Amino acid sequence: MKSQEAELLPALSKKVVEGITGFQLCSYLVALEGWRRGLELKWYRDETSLCKLDRMNSSTHGKFFSLSNGDNMHYFFRSRGDKVANKAVRICQNKEETKALLKQSNVPIPVGKTFETDENIIAYANEIGYPVIIKPLNGSMGKGVYTNISNENELAGIIKELRSKYSYRQYIVEKHYDGNEYRIYVVGDKVIGATNRIPANVVGDGINTIENLIEIKNKERKQNPYLAPKPIKVDYEVTYMLERAGYTLDNIPEKGEQVFLREKSNLSSGGDPMEATDELSDEVKQIAVNGLKALPSIPHAGIDIIVDPRDNRKGVVLEINGTAEIGFHLFPLAGKARDVPGAIIDYYFPETIGENKTHFYFDYLSLLGPLKQCAADEIRVIKTPMKEMFAKKYTVSGKVNRVGYMNYIKRQALRNNLFGYAKKIDNNTIEVYLISEKKDGLDTFKKFVSKGSKNPLLNR
């Protein structure tokens, strides 16, 4: 299913986030929402000591910022704000501790235990009965997770692969539960969005091999801002999955035949994000809210739940992510985008709810260089224009290449308090787009546009 089938938010098109990927996308989405509401936005240099938020072994580069309304300031790291306590984030990273707190609050969880030795892992799996899943105690992003393991021989082979590939010492063994898996984002006591994460798969056309279908699907994923850096990679898990189903990469599936490549549904390893908020029962949504309340000081987070296929009012909580990715809620493969950044800003700055906001956006990528190089400790993004604005576009043709023309235009625009951009159309043509609160300022800027190269031809 292609990303074109998704219904995106009107003010958050693919162009707005062009070139922004990974965890920086999460950061930009939250920062942009606050900035559009008129809040003061500052970004901070790489590895700044100002960041007191748990970074989960990650760099702060392009992911640490603050928003302020003049009276109150809040710091953010990726999608997480400073009201989410470091203690809560560390608990989320320890799946066993998370399960213990969930159990204390009567939130349903899978049956399972943590072990270090291979012998104990296999013995416990035999005790609770197959199928089972195995995952690292302190893992993330789906690394080292195998699900629906059907017998002891399969489990032994997977353990061997895990020991050779990863350095994790402790693994959780749990009973495998059938059903759709959802990532649910909760803010306060409300479910904002839910995504059905479907394991990596391809659909046959009767012509292409599985290997070719993977290549085709990866090209489609590149068109989705969130999925672009997350292709399906052929690895041990994929070949293992195909072998179980009686396939190889050279097989040609029949038209319409869906071939699953993984058991786990992680989007980072090729899964499909399908928007599914309206599919969830009120009971499952309440399980998600209760799961968040079971942990200390974590008012917003992502929660993974498997819903019972026989009764959609029941489900089990797999884990909670205190610094969850949110990009797929805004850019699903199919379905209606859910405004998770809006809900986060509502929570931190409730006075901005219902206030006017602009659809302007700022050049986030241009901020990264000075911050990474420590050329600036912080960068304040000029406040978004909230009043009625006028716009004008100039197209300049002539000797505008390699003569400093674009830099000249940008400098003059800044000096005249104009917003916009100047971009190269081809070697001899540049497009200048400007906005201002005053129409006269746009008209008089023509004299600057006409300079900077020899005899440019000016069109309006």
Residue, then its C-alpha position, 0 to 999 in steps of 0.5 A: m500500500k502506497s503513502q499516497e493513500a494517506e490523508l495528511l494534515p493540510a499544514l504538514s505536507k511532505k514539502v514542509v519536512e523535506g530532507i528531515t528524517g529519523f529522530q530529528l523529524c520527531s523534534y522538528l514536528v513538535a518544535l514547528e507546532g509550538w513555533r506556529r503558535g507564536l512560542e519562542l523557539k531556541w535550538y541548542r548546540d550538540e552535546t550541550s550541558l543544558c540538556k538534563l533529559d535522558r538521551m538514551n545514548s543518543s546525541t542531542h544534535g538537532k533534537f534538543f530545543s526549548l519553547s517559551n511563552g515568555d512566562n514559562m519555558h519547557y525543554f524538549f528532547r525529540s518528542r519528549g518534554d521535560k514533564v516526562a521524568n528521567k526516572a520514568v524513561r529509565i524504567c521504560q528502558n528496563k522491560e522487566e521493571t516496566k512489567a512489574l509496575l504494570k502488573q501492580s496496577n492490574v494492567p494486562i501483560p504477557v506471561g514471561k521472565t528474564f534469563e541469562t543462560d541459554e539453558n534457562i531460556i529454553a527450559y522456561a519456553n518449554e514450561i510455558g509452551y510454544p509459541v514464544i517470543i524472545k527479546p533483550l531486556n534493555g533493547s530498543m527499536g526491535k533489535g534482537v526481537y523474535t516472535n512466534i517461535s514454534n519449537e525448541n529447535e527454532l529457539a536454539g537456532i535463534i539464540k545462537e544467532l542472537r549471541s553472535k550478533y548482539s552483546y545483550r546478556q539478559y533476554i526476556v522469554e514471553k508467551h506469544y500472543d496472536g492479534n494485531e499490534y498497535r503503537i498507541y500515543v497517549v497524552g494525559d488521559k486521552v489516546i491521540g493516535a494509534t498505528n497498526r504496525i504490520p510486519a515487513n511484507v510484499v504483495g505478489d504481482g505474478i511477475n517479480t521475484i520476492e527480491n525484486l518486490i522488496e526493491i520495489k517496495n523500498k522505492e515506495r517507502k522512500q516517498n514517505p517522509y518517515l519511512a524513507p530511511k527505513p528500508i526492508k533489509v534482507d538479513y537472517e530474520v528475513t531468510y529464516m522467515l521465508e524458509r519457514a514459509g517455503y520460499t526463497l528470494d527467487n520465488i515469484p508470488e502469485k498476484g495478490e499473494q502477501v508474503f511476510l518477511r518478519e514476525k516482528s512489526n517494528l517499522s524500523s525493520g520494514g514494517d508498515p504503519m497503518e493509521a488505526t485509531d478508530e479501530l480500537s475499542d474504548e476498553v483497549k484505549q483505557i488499557a493504554v491510558n492505565g498503562l501510562k498511569a502505572l509509571p511515575s511522572i510520564p504524562h505522554a508516551g507511546i504504548d505497544i499493545i497486542v489486541d486479542p483477535r477473539d475479543n477486541r476489548k482485551g489486550v496486553v501491554l508489551e512495552i512503553n516508550g517514553t521518548a517515542e517516535i511520532g513521525f508515523h502518526l503524521f505520515p502513515l502509509a494509509g489512513k488519516a494523520r493524527d496530530v500528536p505534536g498538537a496534543i503535546i503542545d496543548y499539554y505543555f502550553p494550554e493557553t495556546i489551545g484554540e489560538n490562531k497559528t500560521h502555516f509558515y515553516f522555517d528552514y530547520l536543516s540550515l540550523l544544524g551546521p552552526l550547532k554541530q560545529c559549535a559555532a553557536d551555543e544556541i539559535r533562536v528562530i525568529k518569531t513566526p509572523m502572526k499578522e496578515m501577510f503579503a507575498k510576491k515572487y520574482t523570477v530572475s534570469g541572467k548571469v546569476n550563478r557563481v556571482g554571490y547573487m543568492n547570498y546578496i538577496k538573502r542578506q538584503a531580505l534580512r535587512n528589510n525584515l522580509f521572509g521567504y526563500a531564494k532557490k536555484i531553478d537552473n544555472n541561469t535562473i533563480e526564483v525569489y519568494l518573499i512575504s511581508e506585513k507591508k506590501d510596499g516593502l515587497d514592491t521596493f525590493k525589486k531594486f535589490v533583485s535587479k542587482g547582483s548580476k549583469n543585465p538580469l531579465l526580471n519577470r514578476 
